[in-house]
Amino acid sequence: MLRPITSTALVAALALSLGACGSSPKKPGTELAMTDAALQSAEVAGAREYAPIELRTAREKKEMADRKMDQEEYGDARRLTDQATADAELAKAKAEAEKSRLALREVQDGIQMMRQEIVRANAR
């Protein structure tokens, strides 16, 4: 089942649009906060279990962005936060898709069991 675009994604798109307008790199404070929110959202969605590689990639890029912030390399930090946010959102989407797939499989198995019970009951 598809979900509407999350507010995190909308904020990220807006921040990217506004970020492209400036000529000198500014501290990506908003982007860092959005990345943290996206990481937390991915964890809540079950990415640790269902999309660990994507979640790890997002965390690593966030850590690199933090180091770039410390070095005052704001352009690189902004690029890395954008990538980390995208990776975290991918991890969330993959986790939600896998949980949906598993739930569907469980329902299908239940339907199959009911059908078998009906056949057995009618055979008596």
Backbone bond lengths (Angstrom), bond angles and torsions (degrees), N, CA, C in turn:
res aa  C-N    CA-C-N  psi(-1)  N-CA   C-N-CA  omega(-1)  CA-C   N-CA-C  phi
1 M - - - 1.436 - - 1.530 107.98 -
2 L 1.314 116.53 131.15 1.453 120.83 179.23 1.510 110.00 -83.50
3 R 1.303 115.56 141.62 1.458 120.50 178.59 1.507 108.92 -107.91
4 P 1.334 117.53 153.65 1.460 118.84 176.49 1.527 110.16 -64.42
5 I 1.312 115.39 158.18 1.462 120.25 179.78 1.521 108.56 -58.72
6 T 1.317 115.10 133.13 1.453 119.67 -177.95 1.514 110.78 -75.36
7 S 1.295 115.97 159.72 1.463 120.26 178.55 1.516 110.78 -63.79
8 T 1.332 116.93 -29.80 1.463 120.42 177.38 1.521 110.06 -62.02
9 A 1.330 116.15 -43.39 1.463 119.80 -179.80 1.525 110.59 -65.71
10 L 1.331 116.39 -39.48 1.464 119.43 178.93 1.521 111.54 -65.51
11 V 1.316 115.86 -42.31 1.462 119.64 178.57 1.518 110.12 -64.73
12 A 1.341 116.29 -39.56 1.463 120.08 179.09 1.522 110.78 -62.81
13 A 1.322 116.88 -43.28 1.464 120.20 179.34 1.522 110.90 -64.06
14 L 1.318 116.75 -41.69 1.459 120.46 178.12 1.520 111.01 -64.00
15 A 1.314 116.52 -43.61 1.465 120.13 -179.82 1.527 110.89 -64.31
16 L 1.322 116.58 -38.91 1.465 119.62 177.57 1.523 110.68 -63.73
17 S 1.316 116.67 -41.51 1.460 120.99 179.97 1.524 110.58 -64.00
18 L 1.315 115.62 -46.18 1.457 119.62 -179.21 1.522 111.57 -70.05
19 G 1.327 116.12 -34.89 1.459 120.65 -179.65 1.513 112.44 -64.88
20 A 1.315 117.03 -30.92 1.457 120.54 -179.00 1.522 111.98 -73.06
21 C 1.322 117.72 -16.01 1.460 121.36 -176.93 1.529 112.78 -76.07
22 G 1.301 118.82 -30.79 1.461 121.69 -175.41 1.510 111.73 -76.09
23 S 1.324 116.63 148.82 1.460 119.34 -179.82 1.525 111.42 -91.39
24 S 1.321 118.00 -36.40 1.457 120.05 178.47 1.523 108.65 -103.84
25 P 1.332 115.96 139.83 1.460 118.54 -178.59 1.530 111.11 -63.00
26 K 1.319 114.64 131.51 1.463 120.97 176.31 1.513 108.01 -108.60
27 K 1.305 115.16 162.55 1.458 119.46 177.64 1.530 109.09 -59.93
28 P 1.320 116.51 128.59 1.469 119.86 -179.48 1.529 112.35 -85.46
29 G 1.307 116.65 55.87 1.461 120.37 -178.38 1.512 113.56 -61.56
30 T 1.334 116.26 -44.88 1.465 120.57 179.13 1.514 110.50 -63.83
31 E 1.325 116.05 -41.40 1.456 120.53 -179.11 1.533 111.28 -64.28
32 L 1.315 115.70 -39.09 1.470 119.38 177.65 1.531 110.54 -62.58
33 A 1.320 116.28 -42.02 1.466 120.17 178.71 1.527 110.58 -64.84
34 M 1.328 116.69 -39.42 1.464 119.96 178.90 1.529 110.85 -66.38
35 T 1.314 116.32 -36.88 1.459 119.98 177.77 1.522 110.05 -64.96
36 D 1.328 116.93 -44.13 1.462 120.20 177.25 1.528 110.96 -59.19
37 A 1.332 116.40 -43.02 1.467 120.66 179.20 1.527 111.06 -64.60
38 A 1.324 116.73 -41.34 1.467 120.52 179.53 1.526 110.66 -65.60
39 L 1.318 117.20 -39.86 1.465 120.43 177.34 1.525 111.25 -63.41
40 Q 1.312 115.96 -44.13 1.466 120.03 179.39 1.531 110.34 -63.91
41 S 1.322 116.41 -42.55 1.460 120.99 179.45 1.529 111.04 -62.51
42 A 1.321 116.81 -39.79 1.463 120.84 178.26 1.527 110.63 -64.39
43 E 1.322 116.01 -41.64 1.473 119.64 178.73 1.526 111.02 -62.67
44 V 1.328 116.34 -44.82 1.461 120.85 179.84 1.532 110.33 -61.61
45 A 1.327 116.39 -34.98 1.466 121.00 -179.63 1.518 113.03 -73.82
46 G 1.336 116.94 -11.05 1.459 119.96 178.01 1.517 114.17 101.35
47 A 1.322 117.19 19.40 1.467 120.51 -177.87 1.520 112.57 -63.03
48 R 1.301 117.60 -28.57 1.467 119.49 179.01 1.523 110.34 -59.27
49 E 1.323 116.31 -36.73 1.461 120.97 -179.07 1.527 112.22 -90.50
50 Y 1.338 117.46 -41.10 1.458 121.32 -170.20 1.536 115.18 -101.07
51 A 1.323 118.25 -15.76 1.473 121.18 179.52 1.525 109.76 -146.30
52 P 1.330 117.42 55.42 1.470 119.94 -173.81 1.526 114.18 -64.70
53 I 1.305 117.52 -33.79 1.470 119.91 -178.18 1.525 110.41 -67.62
54 E 1.313 116.22 -46.73 1.460 120.09 179.36 1.527 111.55 -64.06
55 L 1.333 115.79 -39.52 1.462 119.93 178.93 1.527 110.56 -65.38
56 R 1.326 116.71 -43.08 1.468 120.33 178.45 1.527 110.66 -63.02
57 T 1.326 117.06 -41.98 1.461 120.88 178.43 1.521 110.62 -60.52
58 A 1.314 116.83 -43.02 1.465 121.16 179.04 1.532 110.70 -62.50
59 R 1.309 116.62 -44.06 1.474 120.32 179.42 1.525 111.50 -63.50
60 E 1.326 116.06 -41.96 1.462 119.61 -179.98 1.533 111.01 -62.95
61 K 1.319 116.40 -42.22 1.472 119.48 178.45 1.522 111.08 -66.74
62 K 1.317 117.15 -35.36 1.468 120.32 176.81 1.524 109.93 -64.87
63 E 1.321 117.25 -41.55 1.468 120.89 177.87 1.525 111.12 -63.91
64 M 1.335 116.97 -40.28 1.465 119.95 176.75 1.526 110.39 -64.38
65 A 1.326 116.49 -38.82 1.467 120.28 178.18 1.523 110.36 -63.45
66 D 1.323 116.79 -40.69 1.467 120.24 177.61 1.531 110.85 -61.22
67 R 1.332 116.34 -40.86 1.474 119.40 177.93 1.529 110.91 -65.24
68 K 1.328 116.75 -40.21 1.468 120.39 178.27 1.527 110.67 -64.63
69 M 1.320 117.07 -34.80 1.466 120.91 176.17 1.523 109.66 -62.89
70 D 1.324 116.46 -44.90 1.459 120.79 179.40 1.529 111.38 -61.02
71 Q 1.326 116.03 -32.00 1.464 121.38 -179.96 1.537 111.67 -88.72
72 E 1.335 115.76 2.77 1.465 123.34 -179.21 1.532 112.56 59.62
73 E 1.312 116.30 32.38 1.457 122.68 174.61 1.533 107.27 -99.18
74 Y 1.320 115.07 75.27 1.452 121.79 -169.11 1.531 113.42 -68.83
75 G 1.308 118.15 -33.45 1.463 120.10 177.43 1.523 111.31 -61.87
76 D 1.327 115.69 -47.45 1.462 120.27 177.50 1.525 110.99 -65.22
77 A 1.313 116.65 -39.46 1.467 120.34 179.45 1.528 110.25 -62.49
78 R 1.314 116.93 -42.44 1.469 121.26 179.37 1.532 110.09 -63.01
79 R 1.321 116.81 -45.43 1.464 120.93 179.78 1.529 110.34 -60.33
80 L 1.314 116.56 -43.77 1.465 120.50 -179.53 1.526 112.12 -68.22
81 T 1.327 117.57 -37.39 1.469 118.89 177.78 1.524 110.30 -66.57
82 D 1.324 116.58 -38.12 1.470 119.44 177.15 1.528 110.32 -61.80
83 Q 1.311 116.48 -44.46 1.461 120.80 178.97 1.526 111.38 -65.61
84 A 1.317 116.55 -41.56 1.470 120.51 179.90 1.524 110.54 -63.96
85 T 1.321 116.59 -40.86 1.468 120.06 177.89 1.520 110.53 -62.55
86 A 1.316 116.49 -45.24 1.469 120.24 179.13 1.531 110.61 -61.95
87 D 1.314 117.21 -42.27 1.470 120.59 178.91 1.526 111.13 -64.96
88 A 1.315 117.15 -39.76 1.468 120.67 178.80 1.528 110.40 -66.14
89 E 1.326 117.11 -39.87 1.464 119.97 178.46 1.531 110.76 -67.59
90 L 1.326 116.97 -35.72 1.458 120.50 174.87 1.527 109.92 -63.94
91 A 1.314 117.17 -43.96 1.464 121.04 179.06 1.525 110.32 -60.03
92 K 1.308 116.64 -42.91 1.465 120.71 178.59 1.523 110.73 -62.50
93 A 1.321 116.57 -46.44 1.463 120.73 -179.16 1.531 111.02 -62.43
94 K 1.324 116.62 -42.40 1.464 119.60 179.25 1.525 110.96 -65.15
95 A 1.316 116.84 -40.50 1.466 120.22 179.27 1.525 110.65 -63.87
96 E 1.324 116.30 -45.22 1.466 119.73 179.80 1.527 110.88 -64.93
97 A 1.320 117.34 -39.21 1.468 120.72 178.62 1.523 110.70 -64.21
98 E 1.318 116.93 -42.63 1.465 120.13 -179.61 1.525 110.95 -66.86
99 K 1.321 117.60 -40.82 1.465 119.78 177.59 1.527 110.22 -63.92
100 S 1.319 117.33 -38.80 1.469 120.60 177.12 1.520 110.87 -64.92
101 R 1.325 116.34 -41.84 1.457 120.46 179.32 1.529 110.57 -61.74
102 L 1.314 116.09 -43.27 1.466 119.94 179.50 1.526 111.64 -66.06
103 A 1.321 117.05 -39.03 1.465 120.56 178.25 1.529 110.33 -65.38
104 L 1.317 116.91 -41.52 1.458 121.07 177.78 1.524 110.35 -61.82
105 R 1.311 116.67 -43.78 1.464 120.61 179.29 1.521 110.66 -60.70
106 E 1.325 116.28 -40.60 1.465 120.59 179.06 1.524 111.02 -63.72
107 V 1.314 117.28 -42.39 1.467 121.20 178.09 1.526 110.16 -64.59
108 Q 1.333 117.20 -43.86 1.458 120.72 179.08 1.527 111.04 -61.54
109 D 1.319 116.89 -40.54 1.470 120.42 177.49 1.523 110.85 -63.23
110 G 1.330 116.37 -40.14 1.465 120.32 178.34 1.513 111.71 -64.41
111 I 1.304 116.82 -41.30 1.472 120.96 177.94 1.523 110.20 -62.95
112 Q 1.315 116.05 -43.32 1.468 120.42 179.24 1.527 110.98 -61.32
113 M 1.330 116.80 -41.89 1.469 120.06 178.66 1.526 110.82 -63.95
114 M 1.338 117.36 -40.91 1.469 120.26 178.62 1.518 110.70 -63.91
115 R 1.314 117.00 -41.03 1.469 120.09 178.06 1.528 110.54 -60.98
116 Q 1.318 116.57 -42.93 1.461 119.77 179.76 1.524 111.13 -64.06
117 E 1.321 117.32 -38.04 1.451 121.72 178.30 1.534 110.53 -66.12
118 I 1.320 116.85 -39.06 1.463 120.71 178.63 1.525 110.45 -64.52
119 V 1.332 116.08 -44.18 1.469 120.36 178.38 1.518 110.20 -60.72
120 R 1.332 117.40 -44.03 1.469 120.92 179.26 1.524 111.37 -64.64
121 A 1.318 116.86 -40.80 1.465 120.65 -178.70 1.531 110.04 -67.05
122 N 1.296 118.29 -37.70 1.457 121.86 -179.94 1.524 112.28 -73.79
123 A 1.334 116.75 -23.63 1.453 121.40 -179.33 1.521 111.71 -77.22
124 R 1.297 119.17 -15.75 1.480 122.66 -177.25 1.471 111.81 -76.42
